[in-house]
């Protein structure tokens, strides 16, 4: 038993530690989630920015992928939001900049924004530029094999279930009310039939007891 435990410690423990360290490093990137969304949907995205150096992160700028429309963002205390727009008024890049201490070493910050997805299927890259207090900049613009990869969102065609959910979300209150009324009307004959059967059973029981 002791020999087995020693073998486990020598062989498997370093492997497990290596996997843990690898997963920690791999996750310590600037990322945008979700990783998959549907064509034309209004999606809520989360930008996650960790600080990997010994100095705070003070700013992050994100390049908006082609075909996306930034609709709104969630304010974050201690951070200002700005956007660079093209001639049509659509955001080309957006920036969150700290007004205070920024993101301290070993910490991360999440920034939430809403965007309309493009009308065609694509793999959309979110190029990001992370600015540190010491003046250094990390460009998260490489491919998936790079040390500083960008985050990719796979825009795909909606399934029938997804489409039904989207249609239901787009229904007005009156339409939803009409649907409920129609459903109630359709089930009314069934309900009345069940009630009639119950009344008949009660009558039969009463008649039997009188005999």
C-alpha positions in Angstrom: 0.0 0.0 0.0 2.8 2.4 0.9 4.6 1.6 -2.3 1.5 2.3 -4.3 1.1 5.7 -2.6 4.7 6.6 -3.2 4.3 5.7 -6.9 1.1 7.8 -7.1 2.9 10.7 -5.4 5.9 10.5 -7.8 4.0 10.0 -11.0 0.5 11.4 -10.8 0.9 14.3 -8.4 3.3 16.3 -10.6 1.1 15.6 -13.5 -2.0 17.0 -11.7 -0.1 20.0 -10.5 1.1 20.6 -14.0 -2.4 20.5 -15.4 -3.6 22.8 -12.7 -0.9 25.3 -13.4 -1.5 25.1 -17.1 -5.3 25.7 -16.7 -4.5 28.7 -14.5 -2.2 30.2 -17.0 -4.5 29.4 -19.9 -7.4 31.1 -18.3 -5.4 34.2 -17.4 -6.2 35.9 -20.7 -8.3 38.8 -21.7 -11.5 37.0 -22.9 -15.0 37.8 -24.2 -17.8 35.4 -23.5 -20.0 33.7 -24.5 -17.9 31.8 -27.0 -20.9 31.0 -29.2 -23.9 33.1 -30.2 -26.4 33.2 -33.0 -26.8 35.3 -36.2 -28.5 38.6 -35.7 -29.1 38.1 -32.0 -28.8 40.9 -29.4 -26.2 39.3 -27.1 -24.9 40.3 -23.6 -21.2 39.9 -23.7 -18.7 39.9 -20.7 -15.2 41.1 -21.1 -12.9 39.6 -18.5 -9.6 41.4 -17.8 -7.1 39.8 -15.4 -3.9 41.5 -14.2 -0.9 39.2 -14.8 1.9 41.7 -13.9 3.1 43.2 -10.6 1.5 46.5 -11.6 -2.2 47.4 -12.0 -4.1 47.4 -15.2 -5.4 50.9 -15.9 -7.1 50.6 -19.3 -8.4 48.1 -21.8 -9.4 48.9 -25.4 -11.3 46.4 -27.6 -11.7 46.5 -31.4 -15.2 45.7 -32.4 -15.4 42.8 -34.9 -16.8 43.5 -38.3 -20.6 43.3 -38.5 -21.2 43.9 -34.7 -23.1 46.9 -33.3 -22.4 47.9 -29.7 -25.8 48.9 -28.2 -25.0 49.6 -24.5 -22.7 48.9 -21.6 -23.0 48.4 -17.9 -21.3 51.1 -15.8 -18.5 50.0 -13.5 -17.6 52.1 -10.5 -14.1 53.5 -10.9 -14.0 53.1 -14.7 -15.0 55.5 -17.6 -16.3 54.2 -20.9 -15.6 55.8 -24.3 -16.1 54.6 -27.8 -14.5 55.6 -31.2 -17.1 55.6 -33.9 -17.1 55.6 -37.7 -18.9 58.0 -40.0 -22.2 56.0 -39.6 -22.1 56.3 -35.8 -21.2 52.7 -35.1 -18.4 52.0 -32.6 -15.1 50.8 -34.1 -13.4 50.4 -30.7 -14.5 50.9 -27.1 -12.4 51.6 -24.0 -12.7 51.1 -20.2 -10.2 53.4 -18.4 -9.7 53.4 -14.6 -10.3 56.6 -12.7 -8.8 55.1 -9.5 -6.4 52.3 -8.7 -7.3 50.0 -11.6 -7.1 46.2 -11.5 -4.5 45.2 -8.9 -2.1 42.3 -9.4 -3.8 38.9 -8.9 -7.2 40.4 -9.5 -9.6 40.7 -12.5 -12.4 42.9 -13.6 -15.5 42.1 -15.7 -17.1 44.6 -18.1 -20.5 43.8 -19.5 -21.9 45.2 -22.8 -24.7 44.4 -25.3 -24.1 44.0 -29.0 -26.1 43.0 -32.0 -24.4 40.1 -33.8 -23.7 40.2 -37.6 -26.2 38.8 -40.0 -24.0 36.0 -41.3 -22.1 33.1 -39.7 -18.5 34.0 -38.8 -15.8 33.5 -36.3 -15.5 37.0 -34.8 -12.1 38.0 -33.2 -12.1 40.5 -30.3 -8.7 42.1 -30.5 -7.9 43.7 -27.1 -5.2 46.0 -25.8 -4.4 45.9 -22.1 -2.6 48.9 -20.6 -0.5 48.7 -17.4 0.4 51.5 -15.0 4.1 51.2 -15.9 3.3 52.2 -19.5 3.5 48.7 -21.0 0.8 47.3 -23.3 -0.2 43.7 -24.0 -1.8 43.2 -27.4 -4.3 40.3 -27.3 -4.4 40.0 -31.0 -2.7 36.7 -31.9 -4.3 33.4 -33.0 -5.1 30.6 -30.6 -1.6 29.2 -30.6 0.0 32.6 -29.7 1.1 33.6 -26.2 -1.4 36.5 -26.3 -4.4 35.2 -28.3 -7.5 37.2 -29.0 -10.9 35.9 -27.9 -13.1 34.4 -30.6 -16.9 34.2 -30.7 -18.4 31.7 -33.1 -21.5 33.2 -34.7 -23.8 30.4 -35.9 -27.3 30.0 -37.4 -30.0 29.7 -34.7 -31.7 26.4 -34.2 -35.5 26.2 -34.2 -35.5 26.2 -30.4 -33.4 29.3 -30.3 -35.6 31.0 -32.9 -38.7 30.2 -30.9 -37.1 31.8 -27.8 -36.2 34.9 -29.8 -39.7 35.1 -31.2 -41.2 34.8 -27.8 -38.9 37.6 -26.5 -39.9 39.8 -29.3 -43.7 39.3 -28.7 -45.6 42.3 -27.3 -47.5 42.0 -24.1 -50.9 42.0 -26.0 -49.6 39.2 -28.3 -48.6 37.1 -25.2 -52.0 37.8 -23.6 -53.8 36.8 -26.8 -51.8 33.6 -26.9 -52.7 32.8 -23.3 -56.4 33.5 -24.0 -56.4 31.3 -27.1 -54.7 28.5 -25.2 -57.3 28.8 -22.4 -60.2 28.7 -24.9 -58.7 25.6 -26.6 -58.5 23.7 -23.3 -62.0 24.8 -22.1 -63.9 21.9 -23.8 -61.6 19.3 -22.2 -62.1 20.9 -18.8 -65.9 20.9 -19.2 -65.8 17.2 -20.2 -63.8 16.2 -17.2 -66.2 18.1 -14.9 -69.2 16.4 -16.5 -67.6 13.0 -15.9 -66.9 13.8 -12.3 -70.5 14.9 -11.7 -71.8 11.7 -13.3 -69.7 9.6 -11.0 -70.8 11.5 -7.9 -74.5 11.1 -9.0 -74.0 7.3 -9.5 -72.4 6.9 -6.1 -75.3 8.8 -4.4 -77.9 6.7 -6.2 -76.1 3.5 -5.3 -76.1 4.4 -1.6 -79.8 5.2 -1.6 -80.5 1.6 -2.8 
